[in-house]
């Protein structure tokens, strides 16, 4: 009898806690498998009424780690288009060396950032009791680095991807080694490039028309990520974005591109184009 009396109160408190911290714009969670990495969510109020229709939008930050800003920027889109937003945080220097760029190139010593993201998605799916299936991925600047390389490794996971203004690009070039090209892709990732699966993903590239500063994206010969050919895709983000577009199209991937007038390097100012693209992808999927 005593347990029966306590149980409803305990369940009620748990339910209130879940509603407070796991719905709407959530708090920040540590990844259970690797607490060096975190994430936050936006879960729309109507999610519990009919979660079957919901898709996942992953908003990948850049070097500035503005994860909550991107999460909040997609909240209204998610609320009215049956989506949950996941915004990961890959902090600077998880290996203790202060490196801010590791996540962009997917592999950093023993860290596989693509696998960390997939682990986060599994955790979110379990906590929300919903399998989202293939998801939408957006990344800008450093997040754009991550997004197009994730496309190469896990195309079967993606419904669509929007690649925003990466400073450096990996072209589908079999003559150059990773990260400039993909000659050693299978040896690094233990799977071949799946071009047919990539052709099934809706791919969008976006960059501001006046995103033309070169000081941050030109790799010096003594730089940490310098490789032969690493600056050959163009001098500016616009040129490199277009080189990536052409490389994808040359391999039968029907990518589209928005070059946004009067915009420099500002991820917030290209989100209308990203949301329009994602809305089209969702409508086609339904």
LOTIVO-720258 format. One record per residue (C-alpha): residue number from 1; z, x, y; residue in one letter. Coordinates in steps of 0.001 Angstrom, whole numbers. Each point is the difference from the previous one (the first is absolute). Layout:
N
<pt><nr>NUM</nr><up>Z</up><east>X</east><north>Y</north><rest>a</rest></pt>
...
This chain:
286
<pt><nr>1</nr><up>0</up><east>0</east><north>0</north><rest>x</rest></pt>
<pt><nr>2</nr><up>824</up><east>2807</east><north>2404</north><rest>x</rest></pt>
<pt><nr>3</nr><up>-3441</up><east>1611</east><north>-450</north><rest>x</rest></pt>
<pt><nr>4</nr><up>-1670</up><east>-3361</east><north>555</north><rest>x</rest></pt>
<pt><nr>5</nr><up>1811</up><east>-420</east><north>3315</north><rest>x</rest></pt>
<pt><nr>6</nr><up>-1018</up><east>3429</east><north>1316</north><rest>x</rest></pt>
<pt><nr>7</nr><up>-3609</up><east>98</east><north>-1111</north><rest>x</rest></pt>
<pt><nr>8</nr><up>-1513</up><east>-2479</east><north>2522</north><rest>x</rest></pt>
<pt><nr>9</nr><up>1582</up><east>1853</east><north>2919</north><rest>x</rest></pt>
<pt><nr>10</nr><up>-1237</up><east>3353</east><north>-1310</north><rest>x</rest></pt>
<pt><nr>11</nr><up>-3501</up><east>-1393</east><north>-502</north><rest>x</rest></pt>
<pt><nr>12</nr><up>23</up><east>-1499</east><north>3473</north><rest>x</rest></pt>
<pt><nr>13</nr><up>1018</up><east>3331</east><north>1572</north><rest>x</rest></pt>
<pt><nr>14</nr><up>-2709</up><east>1821</east><north>-1968</north><rest>x</rest></pt>
<pt><nr>15</nr><up>-2583</up><east>-2532</east><north>1091</north><rest>x</rest></pt>
<pt><nr>16</nr><up>1029</up><east>320</east><north>3638</north><rest>x</rest></pt>
<pt><nr>17</nr><up>-142</up><east>3784</east><north>-226</north><rest>x</rest></pt>
<pt><nr>18</nr><up>-3435</up><east>-125</east><north>-1598</north><rest>x</rest></pt>
<pt><nr>19</nr><up>-1313</up><east>-2340</east><north>2687</north><rest>x</rest></pt>
<pt><nr>20</nr><up>1443</up><east>2210</east><north>2735</north><rest>x</rest></pt>
<pt><nr>21</nr><up>-1229</up><east>3380</east><north>-1209</north><rest>x</rest></pt>
<pt><nr>22</nr><up>-3034</up><east>-752</east><north>-2171</north><rest>x</rest></pt>
<pt><nr>23</nr><up>-1822</up><east>-2587</east><north>2106</north><rest>x</rest></pt>
<pt><nr>24</nr><up>-1655</up><east>155</east><north>3411</north><rest>x</rest></pt>
<pt><nr>25</nr><up>-15</up><east>3483</east><north>1559</north><rest>x</rest></pt>
<pt><nr>26</nr><up>2234</up><east>1815</east><north>-2426</north><rest>x</rest></pt>
<pt><nr>27</nr><up>2348</up><east>2904</east><north>226</north><rest>x</rest></pt>
<pt><nr>28</nr><up>-1133</up><east>3421</east><north>-1316</north><rest>x</rest></pt>
<pt><nr>29</nr><up>312</up><east>638</east><north>-3725</north><rest>x</rest></pt>
<pt><nr>30</nr><up>174</up><east>3322</east><north>-1826</north><rest>x</rest></pt>
<pt><nr>31</nr><up>-2445</up><east>284</east><north>-2867</north><rest>x</rest></pt>
<pt><nr>32</nr><up>2210</up><east>-261</east><north>-3079</north><rest>x</rest></pt>
<pt><nr>33</nr><up>-2008</up><east>2521</east><north>-2001</north><rest>x</rest></pt>
<pt><nr>34</nr><up>-55</up><east>2575</east><north>2814</north><rest>x</rest></pt>
<pt><nr>35</nr><up>2372</up><east>-754</east><north>2918</north><rest>x</rest></pt>
<pt><nr>36</nr><up>-1629</up><east>2663</east><north>2173</north><rest>x</rest></pt>
<pt><nr>37</nr><up>-2545</up><east>-2720</east><north>800</north><rest>x</rest></pt>
<pt><nr>38</nr><up>602</up><east>-3410</east><north>1542</north><rest>x</rest></pt>
<pt><nr>39</nr><up>-1784</up><east>-3216</east><north>903</north><rest>x</rest></pt>
<pt><nr>40</nr><up>438</up><east>-3259</east><north>1865</north><rest>x</rest></pt>
<pt><nr>41</nr><up>-1623</up><east>-3404</east><north>-462</north><rest>x</rest></pt>
<pt><nr>42</nr><up>-1073</up><east>-3132</east><north>1724</north><rest>x</rest></pt>
<pt><nr>43</nr><up>377</up><east>-3030</east><north>-2278</north><rest>x</rest></pt>
<pt><nr>44</nr><up>-1178</up><east>-3256</east><north>1632</north><rest>x</rest></pt>
<pt><nr>45</nr><up>2364</up><east>-3008</east><north>97</north><rest>x</rest></pt>
<pt><nr>46</nr><up>-2326</up><east>-2052</east><north>-2208</north><rest>x</rest></pt>
<pt><nr>47</nr><up>-199</up><east>2621</east><north>-2751</north><rest>x</rest></pt>
<pt><nr>48</nr><up>2478</up><east>-1722</east><north>-2318</north><rest>x</rest></pt>
<pt><nr>49</nr><up>-1762</up><east>-3361</east><north>282</north><rest>x</rest></pt>
<pt><nr>50</nr><up>-3130</up><east>1241</east><north>-1795</north><rest>x</rest></pt>
<pt><nr>51</nr><up>-122</up><east>3727</east><north>-627</north><rest>x</rest></pt>
<pt><nr>52</nr><up>-2948</up><east>-269</east><north>-2388</north><rest>x</rest></pt>
<pt><nr>53</nr><up>-2553</up><east>298</east><north>2824</north><rest>x</rest></pt>
<pt><nr>54</nr><up>1539</up><east>3078</east><north>1620</north><rest>x</rest></pt>
<pt><nr>55</nr><up>-1672</up><east>3394</east><north>308</north><rest>x</rest></pt>
<pt><nr>56</nr><up>1519</up><east>3310</east><north>1084</north><rest>x</rest></pt>
<pt><nr>57</nr><up>-976</up><east>1932</east><north>3128</north><rest>x</rest></pt>
<pt><nr>58</nr><up>1115</up><east>3650</east><north>38</north><rest>x</rest></pt>
<pt><nr>59</nr><up>148</up><east>1454</east><north>3529</north><rest>x</rest></pt>
<pt><nr>60</nr><up>137</up><east>3801</east><north>-214</north><rest>x</rest></pt>
<pt><nr>61</nr><up>1403</up><east>1870</east><north>2987</north><rest>x</rest></pt>
<pt><nr>62</nr><up>-1388</up><east>3173</east><north>1538</north><rest>x</rest></pt>
<pt><nr>63</nr><up>1675</up><east>3210</east><north>1142</north><rest>x</rest></pt>
<pt><nr>64</nr><up>2233</up><east>-1930</east><north>2417</north><rest>x</rest></pt>
<pt><nr>65</nr><up>1543</up><east>-1988</east><north>-2896</north><rest>x</rest></pt>
<pt><nr>66</nr><up>-204</up><east>-3281</east><north>1951</north><rest>x</rest></pt>
<pt><nr>67</nr><up>461</up><east>-2069</east><north>-3157</north><rest>x</rest></pt>
<pt><nr>68</nr><up>1933</up><east>-2889</east><north>1560</north><rest>x</rest></pt>
<pt><nr>69</nr><up>-2505</up><east>-259</east><north>2841</north><rest>x</rest></pt>
<pt><nr>70</nr><up>-2859</up><east>-477</east><north>-2436</north><rest>x</rest></pt>
<pt><nr>71</nr><up>2075</up><east>-2367</east><north>-2133</north><rest>x</rest></pt>
<pt><nr>72</nr><up>709</up><east>-2155</east><north>3044</north><rest>x</rest></pt>
<pt><nr>73</nr><up>-3632</up><east>142</east><north>1149</north><rest>x</rest></pt>
<pt><nr>74</nr><up>-1138</up><east>-1558</east><north>-3298</north><rest>x</rest></pt>
<pt><nr>75</nr><up>2789</up><east>-2605</east><north>-198</north><rest>x</rest></pt>
<pt><nr>76</nr><up>-1843</up><east>-2862</east><north>1684</north><rest>x</rest></pt>
<pt><nr>77</nr><up>-3156</up><east>705</east><north>-2025</north><rest>x</rest></pt>
<pt><nr>78</nr><up>2094</up><east>-41</east><north>-3175</north><rest>x</rest></pt>
<pt><nr>79</nr><up>1797</up><east>-3212</east><north>925</north><rest>x</rest></pt>
<pt><nr>80</nr><up>-3202</up><east>-1982</east><north>447</north><rest>x</rest></pt>
<pt><nr>81</nr><up>-2066</up><east>1605</east><north>-2757</north><rest>x</rest></pt>
<pt><nr>82</nr><up>2427</up><east>-26</east><north>-2937</north><rest>x</rest></pt>
<pt><nr>83</nr><up>819</up><east>3698</east><north>-87</north><rest>x</rest></pt>
<pt><nr>84</nr><up>3076</up><east>2194</east><north>-322</north><rest>x</rest></pt>
<pt><nr>85</nr><up>-11</up><east>3255</east><north>1992</north><rest>x</rest></pt>
<pt><nr>86</nr><up>1303</up><east>3255</east><north>-1466</north><rest>x</rest></pt>
<pt><nr>87</nr><up>408</up><east>2922</east><north>2415</north><rest>x</rest></pt>
<pt><nr>88</nr><up>930</up><east>3254</east><north>-1783</north><rest>x</rest></pt>
<pt><nr>89</nr><up>1798</up><east>2901</east><north>1640</north><rest>x</rest></pt>
<pt><nr>90</nr><up>-879</up><east>3504</east><north>-1146</north><rest>x</rest></pt>
<pt><nr>91</nr><up>2345</up><east>2039</east><north>2224</north><rest>x</rest></pt>
<pt><nr>92</nr><up>-654</up><east>3456</east><north>1393</north><rest>x</rest></pt>
<pt><nr>93</nr><up>1088</up><east>2861</east><north>-2261</north><rest>x</rest></pt>
<pt><nr>94</nr><up>1125</up><east>-1620</east><north>-3275</north><rest>x</rest></pt>
<pt><nr>95</nr><up>-98</up><east>3498</east><north>-1506</north><rest>x</rest></pt>
<pt><nr>96</nr><up>2198</up><east>1394</east><north>2765</north><rest>x</rest></pt>
<pt><nr>97</nr><up>-2770</up><east>2004</east><north>1658</north><rest>x</rest></pt>
<pt><nr>98</nr><up>-720</up><east>-2232</east><north>3006</north><rest>x</rest></pt>
<pt><nr>99</nr><up>-3568</up><east>-699</east><north>-1097</north><rest>x</rest></pt>
<pt><nr>100</nr><up>-1213</up><east>-3228</east><north>1600</north><rest>x</rest></pt>
<pt><nr>101</nr><up>-3431</up><east>-139</east><north>-1658</north><rest>x</rest></pt>
<pt><nr>102</nr><up>577</up><east>15</east><north>-3759</north><rest>x</rest></pt>
<pt><nr>103</nr><up>-473</up><east>-3728</east><north>-621</north><rest>x</rest></pt>
<pt><nr>104</nr><up>-3443</up><east>95</east><north>1609</north><rest>x</rest></pt>
<pt><nr>105</nr><up>-1384</up><east>2196</east><north>-2768</north><rest>x</rest></pt>
<pt><nr>106</nr><up>1675</up><east>-2019</east><north>-2819</north><rest>x</rest></pt>
<pt><nr>107</nr><up>1477</up><east>3027</east><north>-1799</north><rest>x</rest></pt>
<pt><nr>108</nr><up>2867</up><east>2098</east><north>1388</north><rest>x</rest></pt>
<pt><nr>109</nr><up>1324</up><east>2368</east><north>-2652</north><rest>x</rest></pt>
<pt><nr>110</nr><up>1535</up><east>-2370</east><north>-2594</north><rest>x</rest></pt>
<pt><nr>111</nr><up>-311</up><east>-3114</east><north>2174</north><rest>x</rest></pt>
<pt><nr>112</nr><up>-2849</up><east>-2424</east><north>-667</north><rest>x</rest></pt>
<pt><nr>113</nr><up>53</up><east>-2367</east><north>2965</north><rest>x</rest></pt>
<pt><nr>114</nr><up>-2452</up><east>-2403</east><north>-1628</north><rest>x</rest></pt>
<pt><nr>115</nr><up>2413</up><east>-438</east><north>-2895</north><rest>x</rest></pt>
<pt><nr>116</nr><up>2928</up><east>-477</east><north>2386</north><rest>x</rest></pt>
<pt><nr>117</nr><up>-1868</up><east>-2864</east><north>1672</north><rest>x</rest></pt>
<pt><nr>118</nr><up>-791</up><east>-1612</east><north>-3350</north><rest>x</rest></pt>
<pt><nr>119</nr><up>3669</up><east>281</east><north>-945</north><rest>x</rest></pt>
<pt><nr>120</nr><up>962</up><east>-1758</east><north>3238</north><rest>x</rest></pt>
<pt><nr>121</nr><up>-2468</up><east>-2780</east><north>-759</north><rest>x</rest></pt>
<pt><nr>122</nr><up>1501</up><east>-424</east><north>-3466</north><rest>x</rest></pt>
<pt><nr>123</nr><up>3484</up><east>-237</east><north>1528</north><rest>x</rest></pt>
<pt><nr>124</nr><up>-1120</up><east>-2585</east><north>2562</north><rest>x</rest></pt>
<pt><nr>125</nr><up>-1805</up><east>-2027</east><north>-2664</north><rest>x</rest></pt>
<pt><nr>126</nr><up>3160</up><east>-20</east><north>-2114</north><rest>x</rest></pt>
<pt><nr>127</nr><up>2336</up><east>-913</east><north>2867</north><rest>x</rest></pt>
<pt><nr>128</nr><up>-2307</up><east>-2822</east><north>1152</north><rest>x</rest></pt>
<pt><nr>129</nr><up>-828</up><east>-1084</east><north>-3557</north><rest>x</rest></pt>
<pt><nr>130</nr><up>-3706</up><east>17</east><north>709</north><rest>x</rest></pt>
<pt><nr>131</nr><up>-2961</up><east>2053</east><north>-1231</north><rest>x</rest></pt>
<pt><nr>132</nr><up>-2221</up><east>424</east><north>3060</north><rest>x</rest></pt>
<pt><nr>133</nr><up>-2972</up><east>1367</east><north>-1920</north><rest>x</rest></pt>
<pt><nr>134</nr><up>-2456</up><east>2108</east><north>1955</north><rest>x</rest></pt>
<pt><nr>135</nr><up>1218</up><east>670</east><north>3523</north><rest>x</rest></pt>
<pt><nr>136</nr><up>-1245</up><east>768</east><north>3508</north><rest>x</rest></pt>
<pt><nr>137</nr><up>662</up><east>3482</east><north>1395</north><rest>x</rest></pt>
<pt><nr>138</nr><up>-154</up><east>1024</east><north>3660</north><rest>x</rest></pt>
<pt><nr>139</nr><up>696</up><east>3441</east><north>1389</north><rest>x</rest></pt>
<pt><nr>140</nr><up>-656</up><east>1519</east><north>3408</north><rest>x</rest></pt>
<pt><nr>141</nr><up>-190</up><east>3685</east><north>965</north><rest>x</rest></pt>
<pt><nr>142</nr><up>2212</up><east>1705</east><north>-2609</north><rest>x</rest></pt>
<pt><nr>143</nr><up>43</up><east>-3356</east><north>-1785</north><rest>x</rest></pt>
<pt><nr>144</nr><up>-3804</up><east>56</east><north>34</north><rest>x</rest></pt>
<pt><nr>145</nr><up>157</up><east>3350</east><north>-1798</north><rest>x</rest></pt>
<pt><nr>146</nr><up>2169</up><east>-1592</east><north>-2669</north><rest>x</rest></pt>
<pt><nr>147</nr><up>-1992</up><east>-3240</east><north>-250</north><rest>x</rest></pt>
<pt><nr>148</nr><up>-3419</up><east>1438</east><north>-825</north><rest>x</rest></pt>
<pt><nr>149</nr><up>1407</up><east>2516</east><north>-2475</north><rest>x</rest></pt>
<pt><nr>150</nr><up>1993</up><east>-2785</east><north>-1672</north><rest>x</rest></pt>
<pt><nr>151</nr><up>-3287</up><east>-1932</east><north>-314</north><rest>x</rest></pt>
<pt><nr>152</nr><up>-1500</up><east>2877</east><north>-1970</north><rest>x</rest></pt>
<pt><nr>153</nr><up>2971</up><east>228</east><north>-2374</north><rest>x</rest></pt>
<pt><nr>154</nr><up>859</up><east>-3691</east><north>-523</north><rest>x</rest></pt>
<pt><nr>155</nr><up>-2979</up><east>-2218</east><north>874</north><rest>x</rest></pt>
<pt><nr>156</nr><up>1000</up><east>-2444</east><north>-2737</north><rest>x</rest></pt>
<pt><nr>157</nr><up>3208</up><east>-776</east><north>1941</north><rest>x</rest></pt>
<pt><nr>158</nr><up>-1755</up><east>-985</east><north>3226</north><rest>x</rest></pt>
<pt><nr>159</nr><up>-1514</up><east>-3233</east><north>1216</north><rest>x</rest></pt>
<pt><nr>160</nr><up>-927</up><east>1611</east><north>3316</north><rest>x</rest></pt>
<pt><nr>161</nr><up>771</up><east>3084</east><north>2063</north><rest>x</rest></pt>
<pt><nr>162</nr><up>-223</up><east>653</east><north>3739</north><rest>x</rest></pt>
<pt><nr>163</nr><up>-202</up><east>3685</east><north>885</north><rest>x</rest></pt>
<pt><nr>164</nr><up>951</up><east>706</east><north>3605</north><rest>x</rest></pt>
<pt><nr>165</nr><up>-951</up><east>3221</east><north>1805</north><rest>x</rest></pt>
<pt><nr>166</nr><up>1124</up><east>2687</east><north>-2451</north><rest>x</rest></pt>
<pt><nr>167</nr><up>44</up><east>3441</east><north>1596</north><rest>x</rest></pt>
<pt><nr>168</nr><up>-1486</up><east>1555</east><north>-3127</north><rest>x</rest></pt>
<pt><nr>169</nr><up>-2030</up><east>-1613</east><north>-2742</north><rest>x</rest></pt>
<pt><nr>170</nr><up>-674</up><east>606</east><north>-3666</north><rest>x</rest></pt>
<pt><nr>171</nr><up>-3698</up><east>-556</east><north>-628</north><rest>x</rest></pt>
<pt><nr>172</nr><up>-1388</up><east>-890</east><north>-3406</north><rest>x</rest></pt>
<pt><nr>173</nr><up>-1429</up><east>3502</east><north>-202</north><rest>x</rest></pt>
<pt><nr>174</nr><up>-191</up><east>1504</east><north>-3489</north><rest>x</rest></pt>
<pt><nr>175</nr><up>-587</up><east>3473</east><north>1454</north><rest>x</rest></pt>
<pt><nr>176</nr><up>3345</up><east>249</east><north>1841</north><rest>x</rest></pt>
<pt><nr>177</nr><up>3505</up><east>75</east><north>-1440</north><rest>x</rest></pt>
<pt><nr>178</nr><up>2813</up><east>-2390</east><north>923</north><rest>x</rest></pt>
<pt><nr>179</nr><up>846</up><east>-903</east><north>2696</north><rest>x</rest></pt>
<pt><nr>180</nr><up>-3332</up><east>695</east><north>1725</north><rest>x</rest></pt>
<pt><nr>181</nr><up>-1975</up><east>-1298</east><north>-2962</north><rest>x</rest></pt>
<pt><nr>182</nr><up>522</up><east>-1295</east><north>-3534</north><rest>x</rest></pt>
<pt><nr>183</nr><up>-1340</up><east>2725</east><north>-2303</north><rest>x</rest></pt>
<pt><nr>184</nr><up>3409</up><east>488</east><north>-1662</north><rest>x</rest></pt>
<pt><nr>185</nr><up>1101</up><east>-3638</east><north>302</north><rest>x</rest></pt>
<pt><nr>186</nr><up>398</up><east>-644</east><north>-3730</north><rest>x</rest></pt>
<pt><nr>187</nr><up>1999</up><east>3193</east><north>-569</north><rest>x</rest></pt>
<pt><nr>188</nr><up>2388</up><east>-910</east><north>2826</north><rest>x</rest></pt>
<pt><nr>189</nr><up>462</up><east>-3689</east><north>-697</north><rest>x</rest></pt>
<pt><nr>190</nr><up>-609</up><east>-115</east><north>-3765</north><rest>x</rest></pt>
<pt><nr>191</nr><up>-2625</up><east>-2710</east><north>318</north><rest>x</rest></pt>
<pt><nr>192</nr><up>-3669</up><east>11</east><north>1014</north><rest>x</rest></pt>
<pt><nr>193</nr><up>-1289</up><east>-1521</east><north>3203</north><rest>x</rest></pt>
<pt><nr>194</nr><up>-803</up><east>-3625</east><north>-741</north><rest>x</rest></pt>
<pt><nr>195</nr><up>-2932</up><east>-747</east><north>2284</north><rest>x</rest></pt>
<pt><nr>196</nr><up>-620</up><east>-3397</east><north>-1569</north><rest>x</rest></pt>
<pt><nr>197</nr><up>3581</up><east>-1085</east><north>752</north><rest>x</rest></pt>
<pt><nr>198</nr><up>-316</up><east>1313</east><north>3559</north><rest>x</rest></pt>
<pt><nr>199</nr><up>-3099</up><east>-2151</east><north>457</north><rest>x</rest></pt>
<pt><nr>200</nr><up>2133</up><east>-3061</east><north>-778</north><rest>x</rest></pt>
<pt><nr>201</nr><up>2381</up><east>728</east><north>2918</north><rest>x</rest></pt>
<pt><nr>202</nr><up>-714</up><east>-1336</east><north>3495</north><rest>x</rest></pt>
<pt><nr>203</nr><up>54</up><east>3102</east><north>2225</north><rest>x</rest></pt>
<pt><nr>204</nr><up>385</up><east>59</east><north>3783</north><rest>x</rest></pt>
<pt><nr>205</nr><up>52</up><east>2991</east><north>2349</north><rest>x</rest></pt>
<pt><nr>206</nr><up>1227</up><east>-266</east><north>3577</north><rest>x</rest></pt>
<pt><nr>207</nr><up>343</up><east>2438</east><north>2903</north><rest>x</rest></pt>
<pt><nr>208</nr><up>179</up><east>-185</east><north>3777</north><rest>x</rest></pt>
<pt><nr>209</nr><up>-3219</up><east>920</east><north>1775</north><rest>x</rest></pt>
<pt><nr>210</nr><up>1817</up><east>2462</east><north>2285</north><rest>x</rest></pt>
<pt><nr>211</nr><up>2158</up><east>1519</east><north>-2734</north><rest>x</rest></pt>
<pt><nr>212</nr><up>-1537</up><east>3386</east><north>741</north><rest>x</rest></pt>
<pt><nr>213</nr><up>2897</up><east>2446</east><north>399</north><rest>x</rest></pt>
<pt><nr>214</nr><up>-401</up><east>2916</east><north>-2406</north><rest>x</rest></pt>
<pt><nr>215</nr><up>3124</up><east>2129</east><north>518</north><rest>x</rest></pt>
<pt><nr>216</nr><up>2053</up><east>-1733</east><north>-2708</north><rest>x</rest></pt>
<pt><nr>217</nr><up>-2674</up><east>-320</east><north>-2685</north><rest>x</rest></pt>
<pt><nr>218</nr><up>-1751</up><east>3390</east><north>55</north><rest>x</rest></pt>
<pt><nr>219</nr><up>1398</up><east>2092</east><north>-2855</north><rest>x</rest></pt>
<pt><nr>220</nr><up>559</up><east>3652</east><north>1020</north><rest>x</rest></pt>
<pt><nr>221</nr><up>-796</up><east>2663</east><north>-2576</north><rest>x</rest></pt>
<pt><nr>222</nr><up>3706</up><east>746</east><north>-453</north><rest>x</rest></pt>
<pt><nr>223</nr><up>1017</up><east>-3669</east><north>-180</north><rest>x</rest></pt>
<pt><nr>224</nr><up>1969</up><east>-1446</east><north>-2916</north><rest>x</rest></pt>
<pt><nr>225</nr><up>-2831</up><east>-2318</east><north>-1091</north><rest>x</rest></pt>
<pt><nr>226</nr><up>-2952</up><east>2186</east><north>901</north><rest>x</rest></pt>
<pt><nr>227</nr><up>-2769</up><east>191</east><north>-2578</north><rest>x</rest></pt>
<pt><nr>228</nr><up>-3606</up><east>1110</east><north>297</north><rest>x</rest></pt>
<pt><nr>229</nr><up>-2039</up><east>-2895</east><north>1380</north><rest>x</rest></pt>
<pt><nr>230</nr><up>3019</up><east>-1949</east><north>1229</north><rest>x</rest></pt>
<pt><nr>231</nr><up>-1391</up><east>-355</east><north>3534</north><rest>x</rest></pt>
<pt><nr>232</nr><up>-3600</up><east>-688</east><north>-1027</north><rest>x</rest></pt>
<pt><nr>233</nr><up>204</up><east>-3824</east><north>17</north><rest>x</rest></pt>
<pt><nr>234</nr><up>-74</up><east>-13</east><north>3811</north><rest>x</rest></pt>
<pt><nr>235</nr><up>2010</up><east>1039</east><north>3019</north><rest>x</rest></pt>
<pt><nr>236</nr><up>1563</up><east>-3339</east><north>971</north><rest>x</rest></pt>
<pt><nr>237</nr><up>1595</up><east>-2865</east><north>-1905</north><rest>x</rest></pt>
<pt><nr>238</nr><up>-3065</up><east>-2126</east><north>800</north><rest>x</rest></pt>
<pt><nr>239</nr><up>-2304</up><east>2556</east><north>-1607</north><rest>x</rest></pt>
<pt><nr>240</nr><up>2263</up><east>446</east><north>-3022</north><rest>x</rest></pt>
<pt><nr>241</nr><up>398</up><east>-3756</east><north>-433</north><rest>x</rest></pt>
<pt><nr>242</nr><up>-3782</up><east>-337</east><north>3</north><rest>x</rest></pt>
<pt><nr>243</nr><up>-410</up><east>2891</east><north>-2448</north><rest>x</rest></pt>
<pt><nr>244</nr><up>2370</up><east>-1777</east><north>-2372</north><rest>x</rest></pt>
<pt><nr>245</nr><up>-1936</up><east>-3254</east><north>440</north><rest>x</rest></pt>
<pt><nr>246</nr><up>-3257</up><east>1746</east><north>-863</north><rest>x</rest></pt>
<pt><nr>247</nr><up>1537</up><east>1727</east><north>-3026</north><rest>x</rest></pt>
<pt><nr>248</nr><up>1313</up><east>-3291</east><north>-1369</north><rest>x</rest></pt>
<pt><nr>249</nr><up>-3313</up><east>-1776</east><north>555</north><rest>x</rest></pt>
<pt><nr>250</nr><up>-1904</up><east>2842</east><north>-1649</north><rest>x</rest></pt>
<pt><nr>251</nr><up>1972</up><east>-776</east><north>-3177</north><rest>x</rest></pt>
<pt><nr>252</nr><up>-736</up><east>-3720</east><north>72</north><rest>x</rest></pt>
<pt><nr>253</nr><up>3252</up><east>-1085</east><north>1652</north><rest>x</rest></pt>
<pt><nr>254</nr><up>-840</up><east>-2732</east><north>2492</north><rest>x</rest></pt>
<pt><nr>255</nr><up>2359</up><east>1121</east><north>2770</north><rest>x</rest></pt>
<pt><nr>256</nr><up>-61</up><east>-1451</east><north>3521</north><rest>x</rest></pt>
<pt><nr>257</nr><up>1090</up><east>1624</east><north>3251</north><rest>x</rest></pt>
<pt><nr>258</nr><up>1412</up><east>-1119</east><north>3345</north><rest>x</rest></pt>
<pt><nr>259</nr><up>-166</up><east>2433</east><north>2922</north><rest>x</rest></pt>
<pt><nr>260</nr><up>2217</up><east>-1730</east><north>2545</north><rest>x</rest></pt>
<pt><nr>261</nr><up>-1063</up><east>335</east><north>3677</north><rest>x</rest></pt>
<pt><nr>262</nr><up>2426</up><east>1430</east><north>2573</north><rest>x</rest></pt>
<pt><nr>263</nr><up>2556</up><east>1046</east><north>-2620</north><rest>x</rest></pt>
<pt><nr>264</nr><up>1304</up><east>3510</east><north>-566</north><rest>x</rest></pt>
<pt><nr>265</nr><up>2409</up><east>997</east><north>-2762</north><rest>x</rest></pt>
<pt><nr>266</nr><up>2159</up><east>-3120</east><north>-85</north><rest>x</rest></pt>
<pt><nr>267</nr><up>524</up><east>-1884</east><north>-3241</north><rest>x</rest></pt>
<pt><nr>268</nr><up>1382</up><east>-3108</east><north>1695</north><rest>x</rest></pt>
<pt><nr>269</nr><up>-3280</up><east>-484</east><north>1869</north><rest>x</rest></pt>
<pt><nr>270</nr><up>-2180</up><east>-233</east><north>-3115</north><rest>x</rest></pt>
<pt><nr>271</nr><up>2095</up><east>-2559</east><north>-1877</north><rest>x</rest></pt>
<pt><nr>272</nr><up>-2115</up><east>-2982</east><north>1042</north><rest>x</rest></pt>
<pt><nr>273</nr><up>-2939</up><east>1546</east><north>-1854</north><rest>x</rest></pt>
<pt><nr>274</nr><up>2183</up><east>794</east><north>-3004</north><rest>x</rest></pt>
<pt><nr>275</nr><up>1401</up><east>-3545</east><north>-169</north><rest>x</rest></pt>
<pt><nr>276</nr><up>-3464</up><east>-1524</east><north>309</north><rest>x</rest></pt>
<pt><nr>277</nr><up>-1133</up><east>2149</east><north>-2904</north><rest>x</rest></pt>
<pt><nr>278</nr><up>3026</up><east>-857</east><north>-2141</north><rest>x</rest></pt>
<pt><nr>279</nr><up>-416</up><east>-3704</east><north>738</north><rest>x</rest></pt>
<pt><nr>280</nr><up>-3611</up><east>160</east><north>-1173</north><rest>x</rest></pt>
<pt><nr>281</nr><up>1072</up><east>1796</east><north>-3196</north><rest>x</rest></pt>
<pt><nr>282</nr><up>2694</up><east>-2601</east><north>-709</north><rest>x</rest></pt>
<pt><nr>283</nr><up>-2403</up><east>-2875</east><north>606</north><rest>x</rest></pt>
<pt><nr>284</nr><up>-2537</up><east>1541</east><north>-2367</north><rest>x</rest></pt>
<pt><nr>285</nr><up>2677</up><east>529</east><north>-2660</north><rest>x</rest></pt>
<pt><nr>286</nr><up>1111</up><east>-3631</east><north>190</north><rest>x</rest></pt>
